[in-house]
Structure formats: structure tokens, C-alpha cells
Amino acid sequence: MEIKKKSPIFIGMGKTLFCSSVSVVDPLSHELVETYLLERYSRKKADGSWPADILSSLKEKYSDRDLVLSENRDVISPYDFEAALDKGFPFFNYLEKKGLHNFSSHFNKQIEYIPHHFAHAQVAKYMSPFKKCAILVIDGAGSKAADIPSNYLDYEFASKVESHLHEESSLYLFEQGELTPILKNWQEFKKSEKFSEHSYSDGLGTCYEKIAEFIFNSKRASGKVMGLAPFGKDLGFETSRELLYSLDWGRSFKGGSKEDWEASGEMDHFKDLACTVQRIFEERMFSIINQIKERLPNIDKLIITGGCALNCTSNMKLIEKSGLEQIYIPPFPGDESIGLGCSLAKYYEGHKWSIKKHSDQHGYLGEKREYAKSDIEKKFESYQIIWPASIAKLSAELISDGHIIGWYQGRSESGPRALGNRSILSRMDIPGRKNYLNESVKFRESFRPYGASVLFERGEEYFHISKDFNNPYMSFAVKLRDKYLDIFKEATHIDQTSRMQLVRREQNPRYYDLIREVETLTGVGAVLNTSLNVMGEPIVETIDDLRNFLDKSNVYGLAVGDAFILKEREV
């Protein structure tokens, strides 16, 4: 009797320091990819724990499939990470009791280690709108040279440097579906002689993280540093090394609340540091782009990925001044997509790559969820629920009337920015709206700007861009035309830029229809858009998270699928 072989499914595990994730690539699924970010399930921001519960769920869900497993954990290998865990408590016994030992390379030697930057490059490949381009990976730190396996082309570069060095940036040529490493820059971490608890390197991403740690007491606050930068004065340091070794950590912020930060007495110093590191970052990025153009003179299209690709201010300046024809940023360039990169690396060993045109792209790869009418009514039974003929039209009417609403639809965004499935939405032309959002809805620092979601066909009219400019993932901070500065005031930063998103109907029909209805009512085809969460918490993932958000946040109500949930008190 012939035994039918099980169809393989590819599971990638990003057991990273600040953002553990698991991704599934299923050749039998129409959607192909599904990602699970640990922080969205644990409700702990930047959760780098071992993703036990997610893996338990996937093990049960795909019990009838052959699992092809791969993994990465940035600066140390998952093997060393798990060995360290076992020294702290009986971790390996825990895995065996949970039936998860097959997901650890200590037990399962078939799990393949994927180099960190190669995993980032795989995500860029998967999302690429180009058939041929350069791919730049640049982040805080990637794999250690000693951990890069000899069966990867990246090993050729790793074998020529000291084993303790880490990836700082990597350049790949992408052509005919294949990735070829062209160049790697490495970094070495050294302890500060004056402040021994701190280690520095010449890495660009690492420098930005250290300044974030100094200013906000969190390496994960790089986005805040970028937002603070326009308020400061440049301190004049020429290199990241000079800037880092000038730091007096006695002046750093050591608290945890925005109230403590705003009362720290170091505000001007923090602003100046942010301004300086942003300028150093931009100069270094231009230097790297020139290096790329020298190594690949016939390539005029570039994808930037890795955590540094989240710097939308720098990205826009590269668009304007690099001389490259096109620059593309994936919707999830940071470590939230490392699990995806690992699973794709194995998937592409036996499957062909296909191009993703801009109009066919989206960033919604979260777990597929469907909530029945009865589920919604039960979860929000203490609130008034409306079932309108059109949720987009009702939501647009409420926004146009000046209300702030939550918008929860479909699969969640797999990156750090809300793109119209897990969003808080408002008009942008109501004076004081930004301050109200910061103080009463998001509970965050007053200087932080908000983004805007804009109909694709209105982009050139509102902003200094061409009509074919693509920005579906809030990857670029774009200058507004003078005529629209007042209208976009509450979604515009002090430098007259907006971290905006251009929305095509093909990418998100319901969200596009909402914005189109807002345009019909107000004359402006755009809404203020920020992520559906409060400061310190991850973006809402489940309907349970949504209920918790509604209980504690001052929004008028929530659009949940086809339903609208009214909160008792109004804005």
C-alpha cells in the first residue's frame, strides 16, 4: 500500500531580542503567508521571549503536515540563547513537557539556522516590485560571523573577518529570483571605559539605538528620536563614534513615564542629541548609497530593509537626492519579519519567486480571523451596537462630524505602523486634535506627530511628489504643499512633513471606500491615522484586546467588521 506523503509547510522562527515572531508559509493556502508577532499575543511590547504558546498552537493546527523548520536570533544563535535559558531554569525540561522540543535545535538538528541579514533580504525579495535591484540590509546588529553557516554565500564574507564581529549592513544583488551577496560591513562592540555598563560600536543602527536608550531609556524608541530631531540643534559631531563617546550617562533619562520624561530637566539636551544623530544617520546612509552605486553601477532600483529602513525622514531624502530611479521599503523591514524571512528562505529552495506589483501589495499578514455577529454582540454586550448598511459610510460620517473612532478590520498589519486595519482615525483639520490624541487617547509625549492616510490619486495634489509615487506603508516623510498645510495641520510635523500612507483601492477596498466617503463629505481625501493601541501596549490583535482598548481609551466608538460599537461618552 502506497503511503501518501504529507505536504510540507514552512515555519520560520524569529527568536529575536526585542520582537519574537513565527511565520508560516503554506504552499496550499491562497494567502500563502501568515505571521504571528509574539507581542501581539502576550500583550508585552517588544516581547523577545521564546514563542512557546504560538508554536503549541501551530503544532496542533498543522499536525497533519510535514514541518520544515528554520530560525534566527539576531546577535546570538538560537542554540546559544536556549542554552543560556536552560542555565537560568530547566528550559529543556519545560520544552519536553510542552511537547515543543522539536522546535529547539538542541533536540532537532534538522532546524536550519538562517543568517539574520539573509532573512531580512528574503522578505525584501518576497515583497519586491522589481525584477532586478539592489537590496540593502541595515539594522542594529545581525548575525555573528561565527554563526553564519558555510552553506550560505554570506559565509564567504564571514570567513574573512574575526569570528566575534556582527553584521552591520549587507548588500545583495537580486536578479532572476536569486540573491547574491555583494558586500558586508561588520561591527565590533566594545565597552565604554568611562561607563562600563555600556558597549558601543561603529554600527549606524546601533548608534541610533544607544541615543534612543539615552534619551528615552529604551533602545526600542528610535521612532521617538526621529520625531524629536527637528526640535533640536546640531551638536556638530562628525561621526557616530564621536557622538557616542561624548555621552554623559549621568544625564540620561532613567524613568519610564512620559510625565517623568517631560519633567527631566534635560529636554533641550535630548532634542540636540536627536537632531545630531539624525544628521549623522542621513550622512552615513548617503555614503552607503554611493558605495552601492560604485559596486553596482548598472542598478538604479534599491530596496532598503532592516530596522534602519523605518527612518522615514532619511528615506525621503534618499528618494530626493540619491539619484536612484526607485527606492522601495517593505511594510515590515524590522525584526518583526525575521520569522517570515526564515520561512521564505526554505520555501524558495523549491518554489519560484514571482513579482509583486505595487497595486497587488499589502502589509496585512497577521493571523486570519473571522468574528460572527454573535461573537461581537457577546463581547460588547454592555455597549450600544449599530449594524449599518455600510460601515465605511457610517464611519466616514462620524469622522467628518469630528469624532475619533477605532477601525478594526481583517488581518492585522505585520509591521509596526497602522495601515488601515488596526487604526485610530480622525479628521486632521480640527485645532488641538493632535494634543487631544496624545493626552486622552494614546497617552504619549506631546511632541510626537501623527500620520495621514491619503487616497493614492490625491498624493500629487497634496504633497511634493509625482503622481506615480508609491508609499503604501508610511515609509517616507513627505513635504506638504503650502496650500494644504492648514488642512493637514494635526497630521503634520514641525518640519512640514507628514508620515503619510497612499491608499489604493486594490490594496484595501474597505479602507479606501471610507476615505473616499470622507472626501465626499469634507472635500479632503485623507484622514489622520494612528495605530490602534495606547502608549506602552502593542497594536490590538484580537477582539479581546479591542474590548480592553475600548474600556480604557477615549474614542467615540469602534468599527469592528460590519458593526459599530458606541462608547457611552463622546469626544
C-alpha positions as CSV (number, residue, x, y, z in Angstrom):
1,M,0.0,0.0,0.0
2,E,1.4,3.4,-1.1
3,I,1.9,5.9,1.7
4,K,0.8,9.4,0.6
5,K,3.5,12.0,1.5
6,K,2.3,14.9,3.6
7,S,2.5,18.3,2.0
8,P,5.3,20.3,3.7
9,I,4.6,23.6,5.5
10,F,7.4,26.1,6.2
11,I,7.6,27.5,9.7
12,G,10.2,30.2,10.4
13,M,11.0,31.3,14.0
14,G,12.4,34.7,14.7
15,K,13.5,34.3,18.3
16,T,14.9,37.8,18.3
17,L,15.9,40.0,21.3
18,F,13.0,42.5,21.1
19,C,10.4,41.0,18.7
20,S,10.0,37.3,18.6
21,S,7.8,36.1,15.8
22,V,6.7,32.9,14.0
23,S,5.7,32.8,10.3
24,V,4.0,30.2,8.3
25,V,4.4,29.8,4.5
26,D,1.8,27.3,3.3
27,P,2.0,26.4,-0.5
28,L,-1.5,25.0,-0.3
29,S,-3.0,28.3,1.0
30,H,-4.3,31.1,-1.3
31,E,-2.9,33.7,1.1
32,L,0.5,31.8,1.3
33,V,1.8,33.7,4.4
34,E,0.7,34.2,7.9
35,T,2.7,35.9,10.7
36,Y,2.4,35.8,14.4
37,L,4.1,38.5,16.4
38,L,4.6,37.4,20.0
39,E,4.0,40.9,21.5
40,R,0.5,41.0,19.9
41,Y,-0.4,37.8,21.8
42,S,1.5,38.2,25.1
43,R,0.5,42.0,25.2
44,K,4.1,42.8,26.2
45,K,5.6,45.4,24.0
46,A,8.8,44.3,22.2
47,D,8.5,40.8,23.7
48,G,11.6,38.7,22.9
49,S,10.6,35.6,24.8
50,W,10.6,32.1,23.4
51,P,7.3,31.9,21.5
52,A,6.0,28.7,23.2
53,D,2.3,29.4,23.0
54,I,2.3,30.3,19.3
55,L,4.3,27.2,18.5
56,S,2.0,25.0,20.5
57,S,-1.0,26.3,18.6
58,L,0.7,25.8,15.2
59,K,1.8,22.3,16.1
60,E,-1.8,21.4,16.7
61,K,-3.1,23.3,13.7
62,Y,-0.7,21.6,11.3
63,S,-0.4,18.2,12.9
64,D,-1.2,16.5,9.5
65,R,1.7,18.3,7.7
66,D,5.4,17.9,7.4
67,L,7.0,20.8,9.2
68,V,10.1,22.4,7.6
69,L,11.6,24.5,10.4
70,S,14.1,27.4,10.3
71,E,15.2,30.0,12.8
72,N,17.3,33.1,13.7
73,R,18.0,35.1,16.8
74,D,20.0,38.3,15.7
75,V,23.2,38.8,17.7
76,I,23.4,35.3,19.2
77,S,22.4,32.0,17.8
78,P,19.1,30.4,19.0
79,Y,21.2,27.4,20.1
80,D,23.3,29.6,22.5
81,F,20.2,31.5,23.5
82,E,18.4,28.4,24.6
83,A,21.4,27.0,26.3
84,A,21.5,30.3,28.4
85,L,17.8,29.9,29.2
86,D,18.4,26.4,30.5
87,K,21.1,27.7,32.9
88,G,18.5,30.0,34.4
89,F,15.7,27.4,34.8
90,P,15.0,23.9,33.4
91,F,14.1,25.2,30.0
92,F,14.7,22.0,28.1
93,N,12.5,20.0,30.6
94,Y,9.9,22.7,30.0
95,L,10.0,22.1,26.2
96,E,9.7,18.4,26.6
97,K,6.7,18.7,28.9
98,K,5.0,21.1,26.5
99,G,5.8,18.8,23.6
100,L,7.8,21.5,21.9
101,H,11.3,20.0,21.9
102,N,11.1,19.6,18.1
103,F,11.2,23.4,17.8
104,S,14.6,23.6,19.5
105,S,17.8,23.0,17.7
106,H,19.2,21.3,20.9
107,F,16.7,18.5,20.2
108,N,16.1,18.8,16.5
109,K,19.2,19.1,14.3
110,Q,17.1,19.5,11.2
111,I,16.2,23.1,12.1
112,E,18.2,25.3,9.8
113,Y,19.8,28.5,11.0
114,I,19.2,31.4,8.6
115,P,21.7,34.3,8.8
116,H,20.0,37.4,10.1
117,H,20.6,39.7,7.2
118,F,19.8,37.0,4.7
119,A,16.4,36.6,6.4
120,H,15.8,40.3,6.0
121,A,16.8,40.0,2.3
122,Q,14.3,37.2,1.8
123,V,11.5,39.4,3.0
124,A,12.6,42.1,0.6
125,K,12.7,39.5,-2.2
126,Y,9.2,38.3,-1.4
127,M,7.7,41.8,-1.4
128,S,9.8,43.1,-4.3
129,P,8.1,45.1,-7.1
130,F,11.3,44.9,-9.1
131,K,12.7,42.0,-11.2
132,K,16.2,43.3,-10.7
133,C,17.5,45.5,-8.0
134,A,20.0,46.0,-5.1
135,I,18.9,45.1,-1.6
136,L,20.5,46.9,1.3
137,V,20.0,45.3,4.8
138,I,21.0,47.7,7.6
139,D,19.9,47.4,11.3
140,G,21.2,47.5,14.9
141,A,23.1,44.2,14.5
142,G,22.8,41.0,12.6
143,S,24.4,37.6,12.9
144,K,27.8,37.0,14.4
145,A,30.4,35.9,11.8
146,A,31.0,32.6,13.6
147,D,27.3,31.7,13.4
148,I,26.9,32.1,9.6
149,P,26.7,28.5,8.1
150,S,29.2,27.5,5.4
151,N,26.4,26.5,3.0
152,Y,25.4,30.2,2.6
153,L,27.1,32.5,0.2
154,D,27.3,35.0,3.1
155,Y,29.9,32.7,4.6
156,E,32.4,33.9,2.1
157,F,32.4,37.3,3.8
158,A,32.1,35.9,7.3
159,S,35.1,33.6,6.9
160,K,37.4,36.6,6.2
161,V,36.7,38.5,9.4
162,E,37.1,37.9,13.1
163,S,34.5,35.5,14.4
164,H,33.1,37.8,17.1
165,L,32.1,40.6,14.7
166,H,28.5,41.2,13.8
167,E,26.7,42.1,10.6
168,E,26.2,45.9,10.4
169,S,25.0,46.2,6.8
170,S,24.7,43.8,3.8
171,L,24.3,44.4,0.1
172,Y,22.7,41.9,-2.1
173,L,22.1,41.8,-5.9
174,F,18.6,40.5,-6.6
175,E,18.2,39.2,-10.2
176,Q,16.0,36.5,-11.7
177,G,14.7,35.5,-8.3
178,E,18.1,34.9,-6.8
179,L,20.0,36.7,-4.1
180,T,23.8,37.2,-4.4
181,P,25.7,38.9,-1.5
182,I,27.9,41.7,-2.8
183,L,29.3,43.4,0.3
184,K,29.1,43.2,4.1
185,N,30.1,45.7,6.6
186,W,30.9,44.4,10.1
187,Q,30.9,45.9,13.6
188,E,32.6,45.2,16.9
189,F,31.1,46.0,20.3
190,K,33.4,47.5,22.9
191,K,32.7,48.5,26.4
192,S,33.0,52.2,27.3
193,E,36.0,52.9,29.5
194,K,34.0,55.6,31.4
195,F,30.6,53.8,31.5
196,S,31.5,50.1,31.6
197,E,27.8,49.0,31.6
198,H,27.5,50.4,28.0
199,S,29.0,48.9,24.9
200,Y,29.5,50.9,21.6
201,S,30.1,50.0,18.0
202,D,30.5,51.9,14.8
203,G,27.3,50.5,13.5
204,L,24.7,53.0,12.3
205,G,21.7,51.3,13.7
206,T,23.4,50.6,17.0
207,C,24.3,54.3,17.4
208,Y,20.7,55.3,16.9
209,E,19.6,52.7,19.4
210,K,22.1,54.0,22.0
211,I,20.8,57.5,21.6
212,A,17.3,56.2,22.0
213,E,18.4,54.5,25.2
214,F,20.0,57.7,26.5
215,I,17.0,59.9,25.7
216,F,14.1,57.6,26.4
217,N,15.6,54.7,28.5
218,S,14.7,52.3,25.7
219,K,16.6,51.0,22.7
220,R,13.2,50.5,21.0
221,A,12.5,54.2,21.0
222,S,14.3,55.1,17.7
223,G,11.0,56.3,16.2
224,K,10.7,58.8,19.1
225,V,14.2,60.0,18.4
226,M,13.3,60.6,14.7
227,G,10.2,62.6,15.8
228,L,12.2,64.7,18.3
229,A,15.1,65.5,15.9
230,P,13.5,68.6,14.2
231,F,13.2,70.4,17.5
232,G,16.9,70.3,18.3
233,K,20.2,72.0,17.3
234,D,23.0,70.0,15.7
235,L,25.9,69.5,18.1
236,G,28.4,69.2,15.3
237,F,29.9,65.7,15.9
238,E,31.2,64.3,12.6
239,T,30.9,60.6,13.4
240,S,28.7,58.2,15.4
241,R,31.8,57.3,17.4
242,E,32.4,60.9,18.4
243,L,28.8,61.3,19.4
244,L,28.6,58.1,21.5
245,Y,31.8,58.7,23.4
246,S,30.6,62.2,24.2
247,L,27.6,60.9,26.2
248,D,27.5,61.5,29.9
249,W,25.1,58.8,31.1
250,G,24.6,60.6,34.3
251,R,22.3,62.9,32.3
252,S,20.4,60.1,30.6
253,F,16.7,59.5,31.3
254,K,16.2,56.7,33.7
255,G,12.4,56.8,34.2
256,G,9.6,55.1,32.5
257,S,6.7,57.5,32.1
258,K,6.1,60.4,29.7
259,E,5.5,62.7,32.8
260,D,8.9,61.8,34.2
261,W,10.5,62.4,30.8
262,E,8.9,65.8,30.3
263,A,10.0,66.8,33.8
264,S,13.5,65.5,33.5
265,G,15.2,69.0,33.0
266,E,17.2,67.6,30.1
267,M,14.8,68.3,27.3
268,D,17.0,70.7,25.3
269,H,19.9,68.3,25.6
270,F,17.8,65.4,24.4
271,K,16.5,67.4,21.4
272,D,20.0,68.3,20.4
273,L,21.2,64.7,20.6
274,A,18.3,63.6,18.5
275,C,19.0,66.3,15.9
276,T,22.6,65.3,15.8
277,V,22.1,61.5,15.4
278,Q,19.6,62.1,12.7
279,R,22.0,64.2,10.7
280,I,24.8,61.6,11.2
281,F,22.4,58.8,10.2
282,E,21.4,60.6,7.0
283,E,25.0,61.4,6.0
284,R,26.0,57.8,6.6
285,M,23.1,56.5,4.5
286,F,24.1,58.7,1.6
287,S,27.7,57.3,1.9
288,I,26.4,53.8,1.8
289,I,24.2,54.6,-1.3
290,N,27.3,55.9,-3.0
291,Q,29.1,52.7,-2.1
292,I,26.3,50.7,-3.7
293,K,26.4,52.8,-6.9
294,E,30.1,52.1,-7.2
295,R,29.7,48.4,-6.7
296,L,26.6,48.1,-8.8
297,P,26.8,50.9,-11.4
298,N,24.1,49.5,-13.6
299,I,21.5,49.1,-10.9
300,D,19.1,52.0,-10.4
301,K,16.5,50.4,-8.2
302,L,17.0,49.7,-4.5
303,I,15.1,48.0,-1.6
304,I,16.2,49.1,1.9
305,T,15.3,46.7,4.8
306,G,16.3,46.1,8.4
307,G,15.4,48.3,11.3
308,C,17.1,51.4,9.8
309,A,14.6,51.4,6.9
310,L,12.0,52.6,9.4
311,N,13.6,56.1,9.3
312,C,11.1,57.7,7.0
313,T,12.8,61.1,7.2
314,S,16.1,59.7,5.8
315,N,14.2,57.5,3.3
316,M,12.6,60.6,1.7
317,K,15.9,62.4,1.4
318,L,17.3,59.4,-0.4
319,I,14.4,59.5,-2.8
320,E,15.0,63.1,-3.5
321,K,18.8,63.2,-3.7
322,S,20.3,59.7,-4.2
323,G,20.0,59.7,-8.0
324,L,18.4,56.3,-7.9
325,E,15.3,55.7,-10.1
326,Q,13.3,54.0,-7.4
327,I,13.6,53.1,-3.7
328,Y,11.2,50.6,-2.1
329,I,10.7,49.9,1.7
330,P,8.8,46.7,2.7
331,P,5.9,47.2,5.2
332,F,7.8,45.2,7.9
333,P,11.5,45.9,7.5
334,G,12.4,45.4,11.2
335,D,12.9,42.2,13.2
336,E,9.1,41.6,13.3
337,S,9.6,39.9,9.9
338,I,12.7,37.7,10.7
339,G,10.4,34.7,11.2
340,L,9.0,35.4,7.8
341,G,12.4,35.7,6.3
342,C,13.4,32.3,7.8
343,S,10.4,30.5,6.4
344,L,10.7,32.1,3.0
345,A,14.4,31.1,2.8
346,K,13.4,27.4,2.9
347,Y,10.2,27.9,0.8
348,Y,12.2,29.4,-2.1
349,E,14.5,26.5,-2.2
350,G,11.8,24.6,-4.1
351,H,9.4,27.3,-5.3
352,K,9.7,30.1,-7.8
353,W,9.6,33.7,-7.0
354,S,7.0,36.0,-8.6
355,I,7.0,39.8,-8.7
356,K,4.6,41.8,-6.5
357,K,3.4,44.9,-8.4
358,H,2.7,47.9,-6.2
359,S,-1.1,47.6,-6.8
360,D,-1.1,44.0,-5.7
361,Q,0.8,44.6,-2.4
362,H,-0.4,44.9,1.2
363,G,1.1,44.6,4.7
364,Y,-1.7,42.6,6.3
365,L,-0.2,39.2,7.1
366,G,-1.5,38.7,10.6
367,E,-3.5,35.7,11.7
368,K,-6.7,35.2,9.7
369,R,-9.7,35.9,11.9
370,E,-13.4,35.9,11.5
371,Y,-15.9,37.1,14.1
372,A,-19.6,36.2,13.8
373,K,-22.3,38.7,14.7
374,S,-22.9,36.7,17.9
375,D,-19.2,37.0,18.9
376,I,-19.3,40.8,18.5
377,E,-22.6,41.1,20.4
378,K,-21.4,39.0,23.2
379,K,-18.0,40.7,23.6
380,F,-19.6,44.2,23.6
381,E,-22.9,43.4,25.2
382,S,-22.6,46.4,27.6
383,Y,-22.2,48.8,24.8
384,Q,-24.7,50.0,22.1
385,I,-24.0,48.2,18.8
386,I,-25.1,49.5,15.4
387,W,-25.3,47.4,12.2
388,P,-25.3,50.0,9.4
389,A,-25.8,49.2,5.7
390,S,-22.3,50.5,5.1
391,I,-19.7,50.5,7.9
392,A,-17.4,52.7,5.7
393,K,-20.1,55.3,5.1
394,L,-21.2,55.5,8.8
395,S,-17.6,55.7,10.0
396,A,-16.9,58.4,7.4
397,E,-19.9,60.4,8.6
398,L,-18.7,60.1,12.3
399,I,-15.1,61.2,11.3
400,S,-16.5,64.1,9.2
401,D,-18.6,65.2,12.2
402,G,-15.4,65.5,14.3
403,H,-15.4,62.2,16.2
404,I,-12.4,59.9,16.8
405,I,-13.0,56.3,16.1
406,G,-11.2,53.0,16.2
407,W,-11.1,50.9,13.0
408,Y,-10.7,47.1,13.3
409,Q,-10.9,45.1,10.1
410,G,-9.5,41.9,8.6
411,R,-5.9,40.7,9.2
412,S,-3.6,42.8,11.3
413,E,-0.6,44.7,9.9
414,S,2.6,42.7,10.3
415,G,4.8,45.8,10.7
416,P,4.9,48.5,13.3
417,R,2.7,51.0,11.6
418,A,-1.1,51.0,11.3
419,L,-2.1,50.9,7.6
420,G,-5.9,50.8,7.9
421,N,-6.8,47.5,9.5
422,R,-5.8,48.4,13.1
423,S,-6.2,52.2,13.2
424,I,-7.5,55.1,15.2
425,L,-8.9,57.7,12.7
426,S,-9.9,61.3,12.8
427,R,-10.1,64.5,10.8
428,M,-6.9,66.4,10.5
429,D,-8.2,69.9,10.4
430,I,-9.7,70.2,13.9
431,P,-7.5,72.5,16.0
432,G,-6.0,70.8,19.0
433,R,-6.8,67.3,17.7
434,K,-3.1,66.1,18.0
435,N,-2.8,67.3,21.6
436,Y,-6.1,65.6,22.5
437,L,-5.0,62.3,20.9
438,N,-1.7,62.5,22.8
439,E,-3.2,63.4,26.1
440,S,-6.5,61.5,26.2
441,V,-6.4,58.6,23.6
442,K,-2.9,57.5,23.1
443,F,-1.4,58.9,26.3
444,R,2.0,59.7,24.8
445,E,4.6,62.5,24.5
446,S,3.3,65.8,23.2
447,F,6.0,66.3,20.5
448,R,5.1,63.1,18.6
449,P,3.5,63.6,15.2
450,Y,0.7,61.6,13.6
451,G,0.5,60.2,10.1
452,A,-2.2,60.5,7.4
453,S,-3.8,58.0,5.1
454,V,-4.4,59.6,1.7
455,L,-6.2,58.5,-1.5
456,F,-3.5,57.4,-3.9
457,E,-4.8,59.7,-6.7
458,R,-4.7,62.8,-4.3
459,G,-1.0,62.3,-3.4
460,E,0.5,64.6,-6.0
461,E,-2.1,67.3,-5.3
462,Y,-1.4,67.4,-1.5
463,F,2.3,66.6,-1.4
464,H,5.5,67.4,-3.2
465,I,5.6,64.1,-5.1
466,S,4.9,62.8,-8.6
467,K,1.6,61.2,-9.5
468,D,3.2,57.7,-9.7
469,F,4.9,57.9,-6.3
470,N,4.2,54.8,-4.1
471,N,4.0,55.0,-0.4
472,P,1.6,52.4,0.9
473,Y,3.4,51.7,4.2
474,M,4.2,55.1,5.7
475,S,7.8,54.6,4.7
476,F,8.5,58.3,3.7
477,A,8.0,61.6,5.5
478,V,6.8,63.8,2.7
479,K,6.6,67.6,2.4
480,L,3.1,69.1,2.1
481,R,2.3,71.7,-0.5
482,D,1.7,75.1,1.2
483,K,-2.0,75.1,0.2
484,Y,-2.7,72.1,2.4
485,L,-0.6,72.9,5.5
486,D,-3.6,74.1,7.4
487,I,-5.9,71.2,6.4
488,F,-3.2,68.6,7.4
489,K,-2.1,70.6,10.4
490,E,-2.8,67.9,13.0
491,A,-1.0,65.3,10.9
492,T,2.0,67.4,10.0
493,H,5.3,67.6,11.9
494,I,7.2,70.8,12.8
495,D,9.3,70.4,9.6
496,Q,6.1,70.5,7.4
497,T,6.3,66.8,6.6
498,S,3.8,64.1,7.1
499,R,4.5,60.4,7.5
500,M,1.7,59.6,5.2
501,Q,0.3,56.5,3.5
502,L,-1.1,56.4,0.0
503,V,-4.1,54.1,-0.3
504,R,-5.1,52.2,-3.4
505,R,-8.5,50.5,-3.6
506,E,-6.8,47.3,-4.8
507,Q,-4.8,47.1,-1.6
508,N,-7.5,47.8,0.9
509,P,-11.0,48.3,-0.6
510,R,-13.0,49.0,2.6
511,Y,-10.4,51.5,4.0
512,Y,-10.2,53.2,0.6
513,D,-14.0,53.5,0.5
514,L,-14.0,55.1,4.0
515,I,-11.5,57.7,2.9
516,R,-13.5,58.3,-0.3
517,E,-16.6,58.9,1.7
518,V,-14.7,61.3,3.9
519,E,-13.7,63.2,0.8
520,T,-17.3,63.4,-0.3
521,L,-18.3,64.9,3.0
522,T,-15.4,67.2,3.7
523,G,-13.7,67.8,0.4
524,V,-10.4,66.2,1.6
525,G,-9.4,62.7,0.6
526,A,-7.4,61.9,3.7
527,V,-7.7,61.0,7.4
528,L,-5.4,61.2,10.4
529,N,-4.3,57.6,11.1
530,T,-2.5,56.2,14.1
531,S,-2.2,52.7,15.5
532,L,-5.0,51.1,17.4
533,N,-3.3,51.0,20.8
534,V,-2.3,53.2,23.7
535,M,1.3,54.1,24.6
536,G,3.3,51.2,26.0
537,E,1.0,48.5,24.6
538,P,1.2,46.6,21.3
539,I,-1.2,47.1,18.5
540,V,-4.6,45.4,19.1
541,E,-4.7,41.9,17.7
542,T,-7.8,40.1,18.9
543,I,-11.4,41.1,19.8
544,D,-10.5,40.7,23.5
545,D,-7.7,43.3,23.1
546,L,-10.2,45.5,21.3
547,R,-12.6,45.4,24.2
548,N,-9.8,46.2,26.6
549,F,-8.8,49.2,24.4
550,L,-12.4,50.5,24.3
551,D,-12.7,50.3,28.1
552,K,-9.7,52.5,28.7
553,S,-9.4,54.8,25.7
554,N,-11.4,57.9,24.9
555,V,-12.7,57.2,21.4
556,Y,-16.2,57.8,20.2
557,G,-16.6,54.2,19.2
558,L,-15.2,51.3,17.2
559,A,-15.8,49.9,13.7
560,V,-15.5,46.1,14.0
561,G,-16.1,44.4,10.8
562,D,-19.6,45.4,9.8
563,A,-20.6,46.6,13.3
564,F,-20.1,49.9,15.0
565,I,-19.7,49.9,18.8
566,L,-20.6,53.2,20.5
567,K,-18.8,54.2,23.7
568,E,-21.0,56.0,26.3
569,R,-19.2,59.2,26.4
570,E,-18.4,61.4,23.4
571,V,-15.2,63.3,22.5
